[in-house]
Amino acid sequence: MFCREKKSYYTLKAQAVDVHTGIPLEPESEFIIKVQDINDNEPQFPDGPYSASVPEMSPTGTYVTQVTATDADDPTYGNSARVVYSILHGQPYFSVDPKTGIIRTALANMDREVKEEYQVLLQAKDMGGQLGGLASTTIINITLTDVNDNPPRFTKSNKLLEMSNLLIV
């Protein structure tokens, strides 16, 4: 069986010779046989799983990270190697550009004090995302980093109130 990913073409040399004398009847010819690709490789995330961080309270559309999937199929033949990205889990907090794999915030003002860690399940599908395309997934662990968004607060206790009452008298 031929495997285009291992050898994409073969070179065949042929020459017509007289069957009785063995003398060449024409010069040697060279034929290049190109192995045509089929969609037999799913996209791969060579660097996954991923970790990223973004400041809490970031506006919608803030860049978080970019992921890249590769496909061993021939990119010059059909859509076998054309990858599109989609989020399977992690919406409505994050979005992904289907062509570039850039992940951005999709909600404004996410608060680290409410939720600090998010896990996004991202899919890469070849064939331009069409039916019959092969797919794989990766995880992106996203942490909201702290910003100075909470002023200091004094907690009042009974002792402090009693002491303040004594000082006022």
Summary of the structure (lengths in Angstrom):
residues: 169
radius of gyration: 30.8
end to end distance: 97.9
largest distance: 130.8
contacts: 435
relative contact order: 0.19
helix: 8%
strand: 35%
